[in-house]
Every structure is written in C-alpha cells, then in structure tokens.
Amino acid sequence: LWVATRWGAFHRPTGSETFQIASDDYIFSISEDRAGAVWTTDIAHGFRRLGAADAGQRTFEGAGARLLHDRKGNLWVATWDKGLWRVPPSAGPSGLSRVTRRNGLFSDSVRSLMEDRDGNLWVGTTGGLHRLTERVLTPLENVGFVLTLAEGRDHHVWAGTSNGVVRFSLNPPERPPQPIGSPGLDVRTLYSEPGGPLWAGTTDGLFRVVDRTLVPVSIASGAHMQVLSISADG
C-alpha cells in the first residue's frame, strides 16, 4: 500500500502493520509501471522515478498532479497548469508529448485520470471532462496529392491525384501503390460504377479505366471540359 502526502511517500509492505517512508518529497500521486518501478509526481519537473537523483532531461516541465500507467505501458501525467503529458514506455522522459488547450483540452489544469475497461482514457480538468480514444491510422506513402477516392472491386481502392490515378490494396498493402495510365493528369473526381468500369474526371476531360489504362471519353464534340463531379441516378 502506497500513500502520497505533503511530507513524502510512504508504503506499507504486505503483512506489515507499519508504514515506511520512501521519499520526503512533496508528492501528489504514485503509479507503478509494468516492470515494477514506482513513479511519483514532481512539483517542479512533472514526474520522476522514485529514488532517482534527478528528474532527467525532458522537453518541458511543470508541476505534476496525477499519474497513470495505462495497459500499454504509457505513463500519463496530469499537470496543474501544463496540460496532459504522455510518455511511451520505450521513449523515457525525453520522449514525452503533450495535449493542451491548443489541441483539444478545455483547460490546461488536469486534476484526474482514469482508464476504463475498453482502454479509453478519461481526463478530468477544471474546464470539463474528456475521453481520449485511440484511433489507428496506417499512412500510405508515395501516393501523391490525393484529391478523391473510390472503392474498387477485389479489395482495392482507387486514388485520384494531381498526377494521375493510383491503385492500392484495401488490406495492408502487399506492394507499392500502382499508377494507372500515363502520369500528368490532374484528377478531380472518381466514380466506380457498380459492376462496371472506373470513371475519372480530370482537368483535361473525362476518362475511363480499361485494362489498367486511361481511355479518354468525349462528352461534347470539340469541347475541352474540366470534369469536377461524376454520379449516377436511379
């Protein structure tokens, strides 16, 4: 059992009836990581490992109010006036990131933290209550400036870019994205016809994808048209 007080941190070993002092610092909160190390708040630097000679190098500092280790091993630090900090388990104190009023919090004064059974982090501030839910995004690089998307058949996706049409897998890509046709077309809209071909509207007119090539389709005789939208009716 660990107790944080104005006069330091105390712990009572299992089976013992007496408390022993572990630190004489001003401590607001205590948390244990997966390796069994105990961490405490620090009124000047935010947080530190119990017994460490100093708080270590970090990007920014502030008075720590509450600590929480989540199920993934991240250390979350609620501060009195510097927002919410996150320290990944492999990064150490120097790799912390911060959430403040500038990117979503109602207040930079964070007073309470809790992780629920679904892995959401609940953050209580002087301005209100927040729920942080992880969203997993996988970046797809080397696709280009993507302006429009269309879902194709056979578990793939079409991307219309400022430099042509690109095809890539809907599942984790097994190979790099594949350009379709000649580069250089500025694609503004795509339409995947159910059971039919893919249509591409570009600044140079209308095209249809046939056998992995772009085939121009005339809309009006002799007219050069910029196609901005394609749809189908009932």
C-alpha positions as CSV (number, residue, x, y, z in Angstrom):
1,L,0.0,0.0,0.0
2,W,1.4,3.4,-1.1
3,V,0.4,6.8,0.3
4,A,1.3,10.1,-1.1
5,T,1.4,13.1,1.3
6,R,2.6,16.6,1.6
7,W,5.5,15.3,3.7
8,G,6.5,12.5,1.3
9,A,5.6,9.0,0.1
10,F,5.0,6.1,2.5
11,H,4.5,2.4,1.8
12,R,3.3,-0.5,3.9
13,P,4.6,-3.9,2.8
14,T,2.2,-6.8,2.6
15,G,1.7,-8.4,6.1
16,S,3.1,-5.4,7.9
17,E,1.2,-3.0,10.2
18,T,3.5,-0.1,9.9
19,F,4.4,2.4,7.1
20,Q,7.9,3.1,6.0
21,I,9.0,6.4,4.3
22,A,10.1,6.0,0.7
23,S,10.6,9.7,-0.2
24,D,10.4,13.0,1.6
25,D,9.4,15.0,-1.5
26,Y,6.0,16.8,-1.9
27,I,4.1,14.1,-3.8
28,F,0.6,14.2,-5.1
29,S,0.3,10.9,-6.9
30,I,2.1,7.5,-7.3
31,S,1.9,4.9,-10.1
32,E,3.7,1.6,-10.8
33,D,4.9,0.6,-14.3
34,R,4.8,-3.0,-15.8
35,A,8.4,-3.6,-14.6
36,G,7.5,-2.8,-11.0
37,A,9.2,0.6,-10.9
38,V,7.4,3.2,-8.9
39,W,6.9,6.7,-10.3
40,T,5.8,9.8,-8.5
41,T,4.8,13.4,-9.3
42,D,7.3,16.2,-9.1
43,I,6.2,19.7,-8.3
44,A,8.9,21.2,-10.5
45,H,9.5,18.7,-13.3
46,G,6.2,16.9,-13.5
47,F,7.2,13.3,-12.6
48,R,10.2,11.2,-11.7
49,R,11.1,7.6,-10.9
50,L,11.1,7.0,-7.1
51,G,14.6,7.2,-5.7
52,A,16.1,8.8,-8.8
53,A,18.6,11.5,-8.1
54,D,17.0,13.9,-10.6
55,A,14.0,14.0,-13.0
56,G,16.1,13.5,-16.1
57,Q,16.1,15.5,-19.3
58,R,12.7,16.4,-20.9
59,T,11.3,18.8,-23.5
60,F,9.2,20.7,-21.0
61,E,8.5,20.8,-17.3
62,G,5.6,21.6,-14.9
63,A,4.0,20.6,-11.6
64,G,2.6,17.1,-11.7
65,A,-0.8,16.5,-10.2
66,R,-1.7,12.8,-11.1
67,L,0.0,9.8,-12.7
68,L,-1.4,6.8,-14.5
69,H,0.2,3.9,-16.3
70,D,-2.2,2.5,-19.0
71,R,-2.5,-1.1,-20.2
72,K,0.0,-0.4,-23.0
73,G,2.6,0.9,-20.6
74,N,2.3,4.6,-21.4
75,L,2.8,6.9,-18.5
76,W,0.2,9.8,-18.4
77,V,1.0,12.8,-16.3
78,A,-1.8,15.3,-15.3
79,T,-0.2,18.7,-14.5
80,W,-1.6,21.6,-12.6
81,D,-1.2,24.1,-15.5
82,K,0.8,22.5,-18.4
83,G,-1.8,20.1,-19.8
84,L,-1.7,16.3,-20.1
85,W,1.6,14.6,-20.9
86,R,2.2,11.1,-22.4
87,V,5.4,9.2,-22.1
88,P,5.7,6.0,-24.2
89,P,7.3,3.0,-22.4
90,S,10.2,2.8,-24.8
91,A,10.9,6.6,-25.1
92,G,11.7,7.6,-21.5
93,P,11.2,11.1,-20.0
94,S,12.9,12.7,-23.0
95,G,10.2,11.4,-25.4
96,L,7.1,12.8,-23.9
97,S,4.3,14.6,-25.9
98,R,1.7,17.0,-24.6
99,V,-2.0,17.7,-25.0
100,T,-3.1,21.3,-24.1
101,R,-5.9,23.8,-24.8
102,R,-4.3,24.4,-28.2
103,N,-5.1,20.9,-29.3
104,G,-8.3,20.0,-27.6
105,L,-8.4,20.3,-23.8
106,F,-10.9,22.5,-22.1
107,S,-8.3,23.5,-19.6
108,D,-4.5,23.1,-19.1
109,S,-5.2,22.3,-15.4
110,V,-5.7,18.5,-15.3
111,R,-6.9,17.0,-12.0
112,S,-7.9,13.4,-12.5
113,L,-7.1,10.4,-14.8
114,M,-8.8,7.0,-15.3
115,E,-8.6,4.2,-17.8
116,D,-11.8,2.2,-18.4
117,R,-12.2,-1.4,-19.4
118,D,-12.2,-0.5,-23.1
119,G,-8.9,1.3,-23.0
120,N,-10.4,4.8,-23.2
121,L,-8.6,7.4,-21.0
122,W,-10.9,9.7,-19.1
123,V,-9.4,13.1,-18.3
124,G,-10.9,15.5,-15.7
125,T,-9.9,19.2,-16.0
126,T,-11.0,22.4,-14.4
127,G,-12.9,23.1,-17.6
128,G,-14.7,19.8,-18.1
129,L,-14.3,16.0,-18.8
130,H,-12.6,14.5,-21.8
131,R,-12.5,10.9,-23.2
132,L,-9.4,10.0,-25.2
133,T,-10.0,7.1,-27.6
134,E,-7.2,5.7,-29.8
135,R,-7.7,5.7,-33.5
136,V,-5.3,3.6,-35.5
137,L,-4.2,5.1,-38.9
138,T,-1.7,3.5,-41.3
139,P,0.0,6.0,-43.5
140,L,0.2,5.1,-47.2
141,E,3.2,6.9,-48.6
142,N,4.3,7.7,-52.2
143,V,0.7,8.1,-53.4
144,G,0.9,11.8,-54.1
145,F,-1.5,14.7,-53.6
146,V,-4.8,12.7,-53.2
147,L,-8.0,14.7,-54.2
148,T,-10.6,11.9,-54.4
149,L,-11.1,8.2,-53.6
150,A,-13.3,5.4,-54.9
151,E,-13.6,1.8,-53.7
152,G,-13.0,-0.8,-56.3
153,R,-13.6,-4.5,-56.6
154,D,-11.2,-7.2,-55.4
155,H,-10.3,-5.4,-52.2
156,H,-8.6,-2.4,-53.6
157,V,-9.0,1.4,-53.7
158,W,-8.6,4.0,-56.4
159,A,-7.0,7.3,-55.6
160,G,-7.3,10.3,-57.8
161,T,-4.2,12.5,-57.5
162,S,-2.9,15.7,-59.1
163,N,-0.6,13.4,-61.1
164,G,-2.9,10.6,-62.3
165,V,-4.8,7.6,-60.9
166,V,-3.3,5.2,-58.4
167,R,-4.5,1.8,-57.4
168,F,-3.7,0.2,-54.0
169,S,-4.8,-2.6,-51.8
170,L,-7.6,-2.1,-49.2
171,N,-5.8,-4.5,-46.9
172,P,-2.3,-3.8,-45.6
173,P,-0.5,-3.2,-49.0
174,E,1.5,-6.2,-50.2
175,R,3.2,-4.0,-52.8
176,P,3.6,-0.3,-53.5
177,P,0.7,1.7,-55.0
178,Q,0.4,1.2,-58.7
179,P,0.0,4.2,-61.0
180,I,-2.6,3.6,-63.8
181,G,-2.1,5.1,-67.2
182,S,0.2,8.0,-68.1
183,P,1.1,10.4,-65.3
184,G,0.3,14.1,-65.6
185,L,-3.4,14.1,-65.4
186,D,-4.9,16.3,-62.7
187,V,-7.8,14.1,-61.4
188,R,-10.6,15.8,-59.6
189,T,-13.2,13.1,-59.1
190,L,-13.6,9.3,-59.4
191,Y,-16.7,7.2,-59.8
192,S,-16.7,3.4,-59.5
193,E,-19.7,2.1,-61.5
194,P,-21.3,-0.9,-59.8
195,G,-20.3,-3.9,-61.9
196,G,-18.7,-1.6,-64.4
197,P,-15.6,0.5,-65.0
198,L,-14.0,3.3,-63.1
199,W,-14.6,6.8,-64.4
200,A,-12.2,9.6,-63.8
201,G,-12.9,13.3,-64.1
202,T,-9.9,15.4,-64.8
203,T,-8.9,19.0,-65.7
204,D,-8.4,17.6,-69.3
205,G,-11.8,15.9,-69.6
206,L,-13.5,12.5,-68.8
207,F,-11.6,9.2,-68.8
208,R,-12.5,5.6,-68.3
209,V,-10.1,2.9,-66.9
210,V,-9.9,0.0,-69.3
211,D,-7.3,-2.8,-68.7
212,R,-5.2,-0.6,-66.4
213,T,-5.1,2.3,-68.9
214,L,-7.0,5.6,-69.0
215,V,-9.1,6.0,-72.2
216,P,-10.5,9.5,-73.0
217,V,-14.3,9.7,-73.4
218,S,-15.8,12.6,-75.4
219,I,-18.6,14.5,-73.7
220,A,-19.3,17.1,-76.4
221,S,-17.9,17.4,-79.9
222,G,-14.8,19.6,-79.9
223,A,-15.3,20.7,-76.3
224,H,-12.5,20.7,-73.8
225,M,-14.2,20.3,-70.4
226,Q,-13.0,20.1,-66.8
227,V,-14.9,17.4,-65.0
228,L,-15.5,18.1,-61.3
229,S,-18.1,15.5,-60.4
230,I,-19.5,12.2,-61.6
231,S,-22.6,10.4,-60.3
232,A,-25.4,8.0,-61.4
233,D,-29.1,8.3,-61.0
234,G,-31.6,5.6,-60.2
